[in-house]
Every structure is written in structure tokens, then in C-alpha cells.
Amino acid sequence: MGYGLDEVVECGRVMCAAGGQVCLNLLTFPGLTDSPEELDRTVSACREMGVEQIQWRSLNVDHDWLLEELPATSPGVGMLEALDRLRRELPGVQHGNFTRPVAAATIR
């Protein structure tokens, strides 16, 4: 489709440079989202985009089906450890499941 993580990161950079609030909707799936490789990519992308908030969302898909469809990954560290790691490695980033208002922000 020609649209991947690189394009998402570039959009985040543009929004951050324009003074906008950059939030990441992180679709979570235990065993995938919390794999060390996926956490590395998430931290890297958040830093590159200047993410201010991570909104944790359930991928909301049949687990058995998805596990059959995806290639095997490293075992996950657990969702609590994933959250702790993102909090440690991305200090100042807020975590929640809704968008917080921007106080008098002006987008350039």
C-alpha cells in the first residue's frame, strides 16, 4: 500500500515541528506488543516523533486466529513490564486511554 512505519513517523515529526500534540494509539496484543523487539521499535518511533502521550488500546481481535496468522516472535515480557519499560525509557510521556486537552496550543 506504500504506507508504513516510516510514513507514520514522518507525520509525527511534522506535527511536532508544527507545535501540535503527538499521541500514539498503541494497539496492544499480549505476546506481541510486549515482545522486546516490538518495545524497541515503539520506543524508537516515540522518540523520533516527539510523542507526548501513548493511548493504550486493545487490538480487539481473536487471539487464536492472529497467533496462527503471524510469524513467531520472541516471548513477551508481560504487559505490566512493557508499560514500566515505556515509562522508564520515555520519561515525560503520559499514558492513558483517552486524549488529554492541549492547553492553548497553537499549531503553526
C-alpha positions in Angstrom: 0.0 0.0 0.0 3.0 2.3 0.2 2.3 3.5 3.7 4.3 2.1 6.6 6.0 3.0 9.9 8.4 5.4 8.2 5.5 7.5 6.9 3.8 7.4 10.3 7.0 8.6 12.0 7.4 11.4 9.4 3.8 12.6 10.0 4.6 12.7 13.7 7.7 14.7 13.1 5.8 17.2 11.0 3.1 17.5 13.7 5.6 18.0 16.4 7.5 20.6 14.4 4.3 22.5 13.8 3.7 22.6 17.6 0.9 20.0 17.6 0.3 17.3 20.2 1.6 13.9 19.1 -0.2 11.0 20.6 0.3 7.4 19.7 -2.6 5.0 19.6 -0.8 1.8 20.6 -2.9 -1.2 19.6 -2.0 -3.9 22.2 -1.9 -7.6 21.9 -0.2 -9.5 24.7 2.7 -11.6 23.4 3.3 -9.2 20.5 3.2 -5.7 21.8 5.3 -6.7 24.8 8.0 -8.5 22.8 11.4 -7.0 23.3 11.7 -6.2 19.6 8.3 -4.5 19.4 9.1 -2.5 22.5 12.4 -1.4 21.0 10.6 -0.2 17.8 7.9 1.5 19.9 10.4 3.5 22.0 12.4 4.5 18.9 9.3 5.7 17.0 8.0 7.6 20.0 11.4 9.4 20.4 11.6 10.2 16.7 8.1 11.7 16.7 8.2 13.5 19.9 5.2 11.6 21.3 3.6 13.3 24.3 1.1 10.6 25.1 0.6 6.9 24.5 -3.0 5.8 24.3 -3.2 2.1 25.1 -5.9 0.3 23.1 -6.8 -3.3 22.7 -6.3 -4.7 19.2 -9.6 -6.4 19.8 -9.0 -9.4 17.5 -9.4 -13.1 18.0 -6.2 -14.2 19.7 -6.2 -17.8 18.3 -6.7 -16.6 14.8 -4.0 -13.9 15.0 -1.4 -16.2 16.5 -1.9 -18.6 13.6 -1.5 -15.7 11.1 1.6 -14.0 12.4 5.1 -15.4 12.3 6.6 -16.5 15.7 8.1 -13.8 17.8 10.2 -13.7 21.0 8.1 -14.3 24.1 6.6 -11.2 25.6 7.8 -9.7 28.9 4.2 -9.1 30.1 2.1 -6.0 29.7 2.9 -4.6 33.1 6.6 -4.8 32.3 6.0 -3.3 28.9 4.3 -0.3 30.5 7.0 0.0 33.1 9.7 -0.1 30.3 8.0 2.6 28.3 7.6 4.8 31.3 11.3 4.3 32.1 12.6 4.9 28.6 10.2 7.7 27.7 10.1 10.0 30.7 7.5 12.7 30.5 5.3 10.8 28.1 1.8 10.4 29.5 0.0 7.0 29.4 -3.8 6.5 29.3 -6.7 5.6 27.1 -8.1 9.0 26.1 -6.8 12.2 24.6 -5.9 15.0 27.0 -6.7 18.5 26.0 -4.0 20.8 24.8 -3.8 24.0 26.9 -4.0 27.0 24.5 -1.8 25.3 21.9 -1.2 27.0 18.6 -0.4 24.9 15.6 1.9 26.7 13.3 
